[in-house]
């Protein structure tokens, strides 16, 4: 029972990940990293 449940869960996660990767493929990973870095810098500046 548990193994079947785990298998379904892992399959669901892998499906989600593949969808996310498909979307990321439309963008440039470097741009995403740069934007994330800029957003975190904004957040830290806002906290100070």
MMTF fields as JSON, N, C-alpha, C and O atoms, coordinates in Angstrom:
{
  "mmtfVersion": "1.0.0",
  "mmtfProducer": "UNKNOWN",
  "numBonds": 191,
  "numAtoms": 192,
  "numGroups": 48,
  "numChains": 1,
  "numModels": 1,
  "chainsPerModel": [1],
  "groupsPerChain": [48],
  "chainIdList": ["A"],
  "bondAtomList": [4, 2, 8, 6, 12, 10, 16, 14, 20, 18, 24, 22, 28, 26, 32, 30, 36, 34, 40, 38, 44, 42, 48, 46, 52, 50, 56, 54, 60, 58, 64, 62, 68, 66, 72, 70, 76, 74, 80, 78, 84, 82, 88, 86, 92, 90, 96, 94, 100, 98, 104, 102, 108, 106, 112, 110, 116, 114, 120, 118, 124, 122, 128, 126, 132, 130, 136, 134, 140, 138, 144, 142, 148, 146, 152, 150, 156, 154, 160, 158, 164, 162, 168, 166, 172, 170, 176, 174, 180, 178, 184, 182, 188, 186],
  "bondOrderList": [1, 1, 1, 1, 1, 1, 1, 1, 1, 1, 1, 1, 1, 1, 1, 1, 1, 1, 1, 1, 1, 1, 1, 1, 1, 1, 1, 1, 1, 1, 1, 1, 1, 1, 1, 1, 1, 1, 1, 1, 1, 1, 1, 1, 1, 1, 1],
  "groupList": [{"groupName": "UNK", "atomNameList": ["N", "CA", "C", "O"], "elementList": ["N", "C", "C", "O"], "formalChargeList": [0, 0, 0, 0], "bondAtomList": [1, 0, 2, 1, 3, 2], "bondOrderList": [1, 1, 2], "singleLetterCode": "X", "chemCompType": "L-PEPTIDE LINKING"}],
  "groupTypeList": [0, 0, 0, 0, 0, 0, 0, 0, 0, 0, 0, 0, 0, 0, 0, 0, 0, 0, 0, 0, 0, 0, 0, 0, 0, 0, 0, 0, 0, 0, 0, 0, 0, 0, 0, 0, 0, 0, 0, 0, 0, 0, 0, 0, 0, 0, 0, 0],
  "groupIdList": [1, 2, 3, 4, 5, 6, 7, 8, 9, 10, 11, 12, 13, 14, 15, 16, 17, 18, 19, 20, 21, 22, 23, 24, 25, 26, 27, 28, 29, 30, 31, 32, 33, 34, 35, 36, 37, 38, 39, 40, 41, 42, 43, 44, 45, 46, 47, 48],
  "secStructList": [7, 2, 2, 2, 2, 2, 2, 2, 2, 2, 2, 2, 2, 2, 2, 2, 2, 2, 2, 2, 2, 2, 2, 2, 6, 6, 1, 7, 2, 2, 2, 2, 2, 2, 2, 2, 2, 2, 2, 2, 2, 2, 2, 2, 2, 2, 2, 7],
  "xCoordList": [0.847, 0.0, 0.88, 0.708, 1.817, 2.666, 3.525, 3.715, 4.042, 4.886, 4.08, 4.576, 2.847, 2.0, 1.719, 1.744, 1.446, 1.167, 2.394, 2.29, 3.561, 4.81, 5.069, 5.515, 4.785, 4.985, 4.112, 4.568, 2.84, 1.918, 2.434, 2.411, 2.905, 3.393, 4.609, 4.694, 5.564, 6.769, 6.412, 6.996, 5.448, 5.039, 4.433, 4.711, 3.611, 3.001, 4.058, 3.981, 5.045, 6.113, 6.922, 7.249, 7.245, 8.041, 7.26, 7.842, 5.938, 5.105, 5.164, 5.305, 5.053, 5.101, 6.445, 6.506, 7.523, 8.869, 9.05, 9.621, 8.556, 8.72, 7.946, 8.392, 6.776, 6.005, 6.77, 6.843, 7.34, 8.117, 9.313, 9.612, 9.999, 11.175, 10.765, 11.476, 9.603, 9.125, 8.921, 9.244, 8.381, 8.158, 9.48, 9.675, 10.392, 11.701, 12.438, 13.222, 12.187, 12.849, 12.521, 13.279, 11.374, 10.987, 11.799, 11.892, 12.384, 13.155, 14.635, 15.025, 15.448, 16.881, 17.179, 16.827, 17.827, 18.11, 18.966, 18.811, 19.862, 20.713, 19.856, 20.089, 18.864, 17.982, 17.205, 17.015, 16.753, 15.986, 16.859, 16.421, 18.103, 19.006, 19.246, 19.244, 19.45, 19.71, 18.505, 18.659, 17.304, 16.094, 15.899, 15.502, 16.173, 16.039, 17.014, 16.673, 18.236, 19.258, 18.81, 18.946, 18.276, 17.826, 16.662, 16.602, 15.741, 14.588, 15.031, 14.518, 15.989, 16.441, 17.167, 17.037, 17.925, 18.615, 17.598, 17.776, 16.519, 15.459, 14.86, 14.629, 14.609, 13.992, 14.89, 14.424, 16.195, 17.109, 17.234, 17.312, 17.255, 17.336, 16.088, 16.151, 14.949, 13.693, 13.697, 13.146, 14.317, 14.338, 15.229, 14.947, 16.311, 17.259, 16.686, 17.36],
  "yCoordList": [-1.211, 0.0, 1.258, 2.167, 1.27, 2.464, 2.669, 3.797, 1.563, 1.685, 2.22, 3.035, 1.765, 2.255, 3.739, 4.502, 4.14, 5.545, 6.396, 7.465, 5.903, 6.625, 6.744, 7.785, 5.667, 5.693, 6.746, 7.482, 6.812, 7.81, 9.21, 10.102, 9.39, 10.691, 11.114, 12.25, 10.168, 10.479, 10.778, 11.667, 10.029, 10.265, 11.663, 12.379, 12.04, 13.37, 14.458, 15.453, 14.26, 15.258, 15.351, 16.446, 14.189, 14.214, 14.883, 15.565, 14.685, 15.347, 16.86, 17.616, 17.289, 18.716, 19.298, 20.357, 18.591, 19.072, 19.187, 20.16, 18.179, 18.226, 19.401, 20.019, 19.713, 20.868, 22.154, 23.04, 22.243, 23.435, 23.583, 24.681, 22.465, 22.51, 22.941, 23.703, 22.442, 22.848, 24.356, 24.999, 24.926, 26.372, 27.109, 28.121, 26.59, 27.237, 27.222, 28.125, 26.191, 26.091, 27.264, 27.585, 27.912, 29.06, 30.299, 31.24, 30.294, 31.449, 31.11, 29.95, 32.132, 31.909, 31.717, 32.559, 30.607, 30.326, 31.419, 31.719, 32.014, 33.072, 34.266, 34.86, 34.61, 35.728, 35.425, 36.302, 34.177, 33.806, 33.949, 34.484, 33.464, 33.573, 35.036, 35.412, 35.857, 37.277, 37.936, 38.716, 37.619, 38.203, 37.756, 38.557, 36.483, 35.993, 36.713, 37.087, 36.903, 37.592, 39.027, 39.521, 39.688, 41.065, 41.139, 42.049, 40.183, 40.179, 39.968, 40.621, 39.05, 38.813, 40.044, 40.385, 40.709, 41.93, 42.991, 43.695, 43.106, 44.065, 43.741, 44.633, 42.446, 42.029, 42.369, 42.884, 42.079, 42.353, 43.853, 44.296, 44.641, 46.091, 46.622, 47.577, 45.995, 46.438, 46.16, 46.938, 45.053, 44.683, 45.616, 45.9, 46.094, 46.92, 48.284, 49.095],
  "zCoordList": [0.0, 0.0, 0.0, -0.812, 0.935, 1.051, -0.197, -0.652, -0.748, -1.943, -3.121, -3.898, -3.25, -4.342, -4.177, -5.142, -2.925, -2.638, -2.945, -3.547, -2.521, -2.765, -4.26, -4.742, -4.991, -6.437, -7.102, -7.977, -6.675, -7.232, -6.912, -7.761, -5.665, -5.21, -6.028, -6.494, -6.197, -6.973, -8.425, -9.044, -8.964, -10.347, -10.482, -11.445, -9.519, -9.538, -9.48, -10.201, -8.616, -8.481, -9.771, -10.229, -10.357, -11.592, -12.718, -13.561, -12.73, -13.74, -13.548, -14.508, -12.283, -11.975, -12.399, -13.025, -12.05, -12.376, -13.885, -14.378, -14.619, -16.078, -16.668, -17.635, -16.082, -16.567, -16.297, -17.148, -15.096, -14.735, -15.666, -16.137, -15.931, -16.809, -18.217, -18.873, -18.68, -20.008, -20.053, -21.052, -18.964, -18.931, -18.866, -19.539, -18.043, -17.916, -19.242, -19.533, -20.053, -21.346, -22.251, -23.166, -21.987, -22.811, -22.448, -23.235, -21.256, -20.808, -20.769, -20.901, -20.586, -20.436, -18.95, -18.124, -18.62, -17.212, -16.586, -15.402, -17.356, -16.813, -16.387, -15.334, -17.209, -16.876, -15.607, -14.764, -15.469, -14.276, -13.034, -12.015, -13.129, -11.988, -11.646, -10.474, -12.66, -12.434, -11.767, -10.827, -12.255, -11.68, -10.242, -9.395, -9.95, -8.584, -7.67, -6.548, -8.166, -7.372, -7.088, -5.968, -8.118, -7.954, -6.97, -6.143, -7.059, -6.155, -4.713, -3.804, -4.496, -3.124, -2.599, -1.424, -3.453, -3.027, -2.64, -1.647, -3.434, -3.112, -1.752, -0.936, -1.512, -0.254, 0.92, 1.936, 0.782, 1.877, 2.103, 3.249, 1.036, 1.185, 1.87, 2.645, 1.579, 2.18, 3.68, 4.46, 4.084, 5.499, 6.304, 7.468, 5.683, 6.442, 6.786, 7.421]
}
